[in-house]
Amino acid sequence: MDTDFSRLLSRVCLHCHFTLVEQVDKTASLYSHSIQDHHVCLLVKSGTSSGQLSIEGKSNCQLLLSNLLAEIKQLLSPRETT
């Protein structure tokens, strides 16, 4: 298993309250649900190109899914130092 990909998954799970359902090589399924009982599933794939990442999601609340994907994008983007 790729340790960088595993760290990325751990970071998403910790900060966004997801559970790792299954990981096969550089592909993982994550699951979460809100206190309002909205369900969210993510499929995270790390490409062979350097730093390429694909995240697809499904939810019974599209607004929640959009907000989570934006939060994950911000979480995983390189931080600028000033």
C-alpha positions, 0 to 999 in steps of 0.5 A, a space after each residue: 500500500 502507498 503510505 502517502 495515499 493511506 495518509 491522505 485517506 486518514 486525513 480525510 477520515 479524521 477531519 471530515 468524519 468518514 469511515 474507510 470501508 475498503 481500500 484496494 491499492 490506490 482506490 478507496 471507498 469512504 462512508 459517512 452520515 450526518 446527524 440529520 441522517 444524510 448518507 455520503 459515499 466517496 470513491 477516492 482514486 489516486 492516479 499514476 501521475 504525480 499528485 493526481 487524485 479523483 474523488 467521486 461522491 454520492 449522497 441523498 443530500 446534494 448540498 451536503 455532498 458539494 460542501 464536503 467535496 469543497 472542504 476536502 479540496 481545501 483540506 488537501 490543497 497545498 498550503 501557502 506560507 506567508 
